[in-house]
Amino acid sequence: MQVPRMAELTANGEMPEILFWVGCAGSFDQRAQKITRAFASILEKVGIKYAILGKEEMCTGDPARRAGNEFMFQMMAYQNIEILNGYGIKKIVTTCPHCFNILKNEYPELGGHYEVIHHATFLQQLIDTGKIKISEGGSFKGKKITFHDSCYLGRANDIYEAPRKVLEALDIELVEMNRCRSNGFCCGAGGAQMFKEEEKGDIRVSTERTHEAIDTGATVIAAACPFCNTMLTDGVKTNEKEDDVKVMDIAELVFSSME
């Protein structure tokens, strides 16, 4: 894919409508790269002028701050803010709720003031304005799909309707888990848990959450977070349900259902 970078656009005196913040998972994790590709493909297909920072993008510092390393977080954040402000960035869209939350709610106190949108909300806007057109009898029409509420998207930022409206636009049967929306249950990756060994307990958080998803009878578990995607995929493998249940990001579901 020919993905435009901010440095190239600026050199040509151009400015994108949005900066697509890819994030660490979307850049380096093989599974999450597919989500990045799907979202970038949607942007290209609907004609949104976008750019990424490429090698100028650092980790937002979210895992460092959650793990208690405030010094490292601030170093990363100030470096990112300097680059973003240098380009005059106003609007950022990201496929990661962790990046979304910290850029939106925690960067302002360090001088980073931007309009930050999660891709669930952005996709809903594109569907509502008719820019994304879903094909009749799309790939997932009539399929049972359950949505997992990411902690940083749901409880931290109160975004529950946007991803569900995106899924409903695909003409699927949305089935809810017992614990959903404001009563949702973590996938097990939050608070930098993704990067450390688990503590002793009776059952893995990811296994328990995946049990709840499988119990709905859904053939697809929809997520809107690369970390949730990883944890739920692990849970599906642990439950030996790989042949029956897929874990997919809403961007992948939308891209494969577009006209």
C-alpha positions as CSV (number, residue, x, y, z in Angstrom):
1,M,0.0,0.0,0.0
2,Q,1.1,3.5,-0.7
3,V,0.4,5.1,2.6
4,P,1.1,8.9,2.7
5,R,3.4,10.2,5.4
6,M,3.1,13.6,7.0
7,A,6.7,14.6,6.1
8,E,5.9,14.0,2.4
9,L,2.7,15.9,2.4
10,T,4.2,18.8,4.2
11,A,7.1,18.9,1.7
12,N,4.4,19.3,-1.0
13,G,2.6,22.0,1.0
14,E,-0.4,19.8,1.6
15,M,-2.4,19.0,4.8
16,P,-4.4,15.8,5.4
17,E,-8.0,15.8,6.7
18,I,-6.9,13.4,9.5
19,L,-3.7,12.0,10.9
20,F,-4.1,8.3,11.3
21,W,-2.3,7.4,14.5
22,V,-1.2,3.8,14.0
23,G,0.1,2.9,17.4
24,C,2.7,0.2,18.5
25,A,0.3,-2.8,18.0
26,G,-0.9,-1.6,14.6
27,S,2.7,-1.1,13.5
28,F,4.5,-4.1,14.8
29,D,2.1,-6.8,15.7
30,Q,1.4,-9.1,12.7
31,R,-2.3,-9.6,13.6
32,A,-2.9,-5.9,14.3
33,Q,-1.2,-4.9,11.1
34,K,-4.2,-6.5,9.3
35,I,-6.5,-4.1,11.2
36,T,-4.3,-1.1,10.2
37,R,-4.4,-2.2,6.6
38,A,-8.2,-2.6,6.6
39,F,-8.7,0.8,8.1
40,A,-6.2,2.5,5.7
41,S,-8.0,0.7,2.8
42,I,-11.4,2.1,4.0
43,L,-9.9,5.6,4.1
44,E,-8.5,5.2,0.6
45,K,-11.7,3.7,-0.8
46,V,-13.9,6.6,0.5
47,G,-11.4,9.2,-0.5
48,I,-10.4,10.6,2.9
49,K,-7.2,12.5,2.7
50,Y,-5.0,11.1,5.5
51,A,-1.4,10.6,6.5
52,I,0.6,8.8,9.1
53,L,3.7,9.9,11.0
54,G,5.6,6.7,10.0
55,K,9.0,6.5,11.8
56,E,8.3,9.9,13.5
57,E,5.6,8.2,15.6
58,M,6.6,7.0,19.0
59,C,4.6,5.0,21.5
60,T,2.1,7.3,23.3
61,G,3.6,6.2,26.6
62,D,0.4,4.7,27.8
63,P,1.9,1.3,28.9
64,A,4.7,3.2,30.7
65,R,2.3,5.4,32.6
66,R,0.0,2.5,33.5
67,A,3.0,0.5,34.8
68,G,4.1,3.4,36.9
69,N,7.0,4.8,34.9
70,E,5.9,8.5,34.8
71,F,9.3,9.7,33.7
72,M,9.3,7.5,30.6
73,F,5.7,8.5,29.8
74,Q,6.5,12.2,29.9
75,M,9.6,11.8,27.7
76,M,7.6,9.9,25.0
77,A,4.6,12.3,25.3
78,Y,6.6,15.5,24.9
79,Q,8.5,14.1,21.9
80,N,5.1,13.2,20.2
81,I,3.6,16.5,21.1
82,E,6.5,18.4,19.6
83,I,6.2,16.5,16.3
84,L,2.3,16.8,16.2
85,N,2.4,20.5,17.0
86,G,5.2,21.1,14.6
87,Y,3.0,19.7,11.8
88,G,0.0,21.7,13.1
89,I,-2.1,18.6,13.5
90,K,-5.7,19.2,14.5
91,K,-7.5,15.9,14.0
92,I,-6.3,12.4,14.9
93,V,-8.0,9.1,14.3
94,T,-6.7,5.9,15.9
95,T,-7.7,2.2,15.9
96,C,-6.4,1.7,19.5
97,P,-8.5,2.8,22.5
98,H,-5.3,3.1,24.7
99,C,-3.8,5.6,22.2
100,F,-7.2,7.3,21.9
101,N,-7.7,7.7,25.6
102,I,-4.3,9.1,26.4
103,L,-4.1,11.4,23.4
104,K,-7.6,12.7,24.1
105,N,-7.6,12.9,27.9
106,E,-4.0,13.1,29.1
107,Y,-1.9,14.8,26.4
108,P,-3.7,18.2,26.9
109,E,-2.1,18.8,30.3
110,L,1.3,18.5,28.6
111,G,0.4,20.9,25.7
112,G,-1.1,18.5,23.2
113,H,-4.6,19.7,22.2
114,Y,-6.2,17.8,19.4
115,E,-9.6,16.5,18.2
116,V,-9.1,12.7,18.8
117,I,-11.5,10.2,17.4
118,H,-11.6,6.5,17.8
119,H,-12.1,4.5,14.6
120,A,-15.5,3.1,15.8
121,T,-16.9,6.6,16.0
122,F,-15.2,7.6,12.7
123,L,-16.6,4.6,10.9
124,Q,-20.1,5.3,12.2
125,Q,-19.8,8.9,10.9
126,L,-18.7,7.6,7.4
127,I,-21.6,5.1,7.4
128,D,-24.1,7.8,8.5
129,T,-23.0,10.3,5.9
130,G,-23.2,7.6,3.2
131,K,-19.5,7.6,2.4
132,I,-19.2,4.0,3.3
133,K,-21.7,1.9,1.4
134,I,-22.4,-1.7,2.6
135,S,-23.1,-4.2,-0.2
136,E,-26.5,-6.0,-0.1
137,G,-26.0,-9.4,1.3
138,G,-22.5,-8.6,2.6
139,S,-20.2,-11.3,3.9
140,F,-21.6,-11.2,7.4
141,K,-25.3,-10.6,6.7
142,G,-27.5,-12.5,9.2
143,K,-24.5,-13.9,11.2
144,K,-24.5,-13.9,15.0
145,I,-21.9,-11.4,16.2
146,T,-21.1,-10.3,19.7
147,F,-19.2,-7.1,20.6
148,H,-16.6,-6.9,23.3
149,D,-16.5,-3.5,25.0
150,S,-12.9,-2.4,25.4
151,C,-12.4,-0.7,28.9
152,Y,-10.8,2.4,27.4
153,L,-13.5,2.8,24.8
154,G,-16.5,2.0,27.0
155,R,-16.1,2.7,30.7
156,A,-13.3,5.3,30.3
157,N,-14.9,7.3,27.4
158,D,-18.5,6.2,27.4
159,I,-18.5,5.0,23.7
160,Y,-20.9,2.1,23.5
161,E,-23.3,3.0,20.7
162,A,-20.9,3.8,17.8
163,P,-19.4,0.3,17.4
164,R,-22.8,-1.4,17.7
165,K,-24.3,0.9,15.1
166,V,-21.4,0.1,12.8
167,L,-22.1,-3.6,13.3
168,E,-25.9,-3.2,12.8
169,A,-25.2,-1.5,9.5
170,L,-23.7,-4.8,8.3
171,D,-27.2,-6.4,8.8
172,I,-25.9,-8.9,11.3
173,E,-27.6,-10.3,14.4
174,L,-26.0,-8.6,17.4
175,V,-26.0,-10.8,20.5
176,E,-24.8,-9.3,23.8
177,M,-22.7,-11.0,26.5
178,N,-24.1,-11.0,30.0
179,R,-21.4,-8.5,31.0
180,C,-21.5,-5.7,28.5
181,R,-21.6,-1.9,28.1
182,S,-20.9,-0.2,31.5
183,N,-20.8,-3.6,33.1
184,G,-18.3,-4.9,30.6
185,F,-15.4,-7.2,31.6
186,C,-11.7,-6.6,30.8
187,C,-10.0,-8.8,28.2
188,G,-7.0,-9.1,30.5
189,A,-4.6,-6.8,28.8
190,G,-5.3,-3.5,30.5
191,G,-3.1,-1.6,33.0
192,A,0.0,-2.8,31.2
193,Q,-0.9,-6.5,32.0
194,M,-0.3,-7.3,28.4
195,F,3.5,-6.9,29.0
196,K,4.0,-8.9,32.2
197,E,3.5,-12.4,33.6
198,E,0.1,-13.2,35.1
199,E,-0.4,-13.3,38.8
200,K,-1.6,-16.5,40.4
201,G,-5.4,-17.0,40.2
202,D,-8.1,-19.6,39.3
203,I,-8.6,-18.7,35.6
204,R,-7.1,-16.3,33.0
205,V,-9.1,-13.2,32.5
206,S,-8.9,-13.7,28.7
207,T,-10.2,-17.3,29.1
208,E,-13.2,-16.2,31.2
209,R,-14.1,-13.3,28.9
210,T,-13.9,-15.6,25.9
211,H,-16.2,-18.1,27.6
212,E,-18.8,-15.4,27.9
213,A,-18.5,-14.5,24.2
214,I,-18.7,-18.2,23.1
215,D,-21.8,-18.7,25.3
216,T,-23.7,-16.2,23.2
217,G,-23.5,-18.6,20.2
218,A,-21.8,-15.9,18.1
219,T,-19.6,-17.0,15.2
220,V,-17.6,-13.8,15.3
221,I,-16.4,-11.8,18.3
222,A,-16.0,-8.2,17.2
223,A,-13.5,-6.0,18.9
224,A,-12.3,-2.4,18.5
225,C,-8.9,-2.7,20.2
226,P,-5.8,-4.6,19.0
227,F,-5.0,-5.7,22.6
228,C,-8.5,-7.0,23.1
229,N,-8.1,-8.8,19.8
230,T,-4.9,-10.6,20.9
231,M,-6.4,-11.6,24.3
232,L,-9.7,-12.9,22.9
233,T,-7.8,-14.8,20.1
234,D,-5.8,-16.5,22.8
235,G,-9.0,-17.2,24.7
236,V,-10.5,-18.8,21.6
237,K,-7.4,-21.0,21.2
238,T,-7.5,-22.0,24.9
239,N,-11.2,-23.0,24.5
240,E,-10.3,-24.9,21.3
241,K,-12.9,-23.0,19.3
242,E,-10.7,-21.8,16.5
243,D,-12.7,-23.5,13.8
244,D,-16.0,-22.1,15.0
245,V,-15.3,-18.6,16.3
246,K,-13.3,-15.8,14.7
247,V,-12.1,-12.6,16.4
248,M,-12.2,-9.6,14.1
249,D,-11.9,-5.8,14.4
250,I,-14.9,-3.7,13.3
251,A,-12.7,-2.2,10.5
252,E,-12.0,-5.6,9.0
253,L,-15.7,-6.4,9.2
254,V,-16.6,-3.2,7.5
255,F,-13.9,-3.4,4.8
256,S,-14.9,-6.9,3.8
257,S,-18.6,-5.8,3.6
258,M,-18.2,-2.6,1.5
259,E,-19.5,-2.2,-2.0
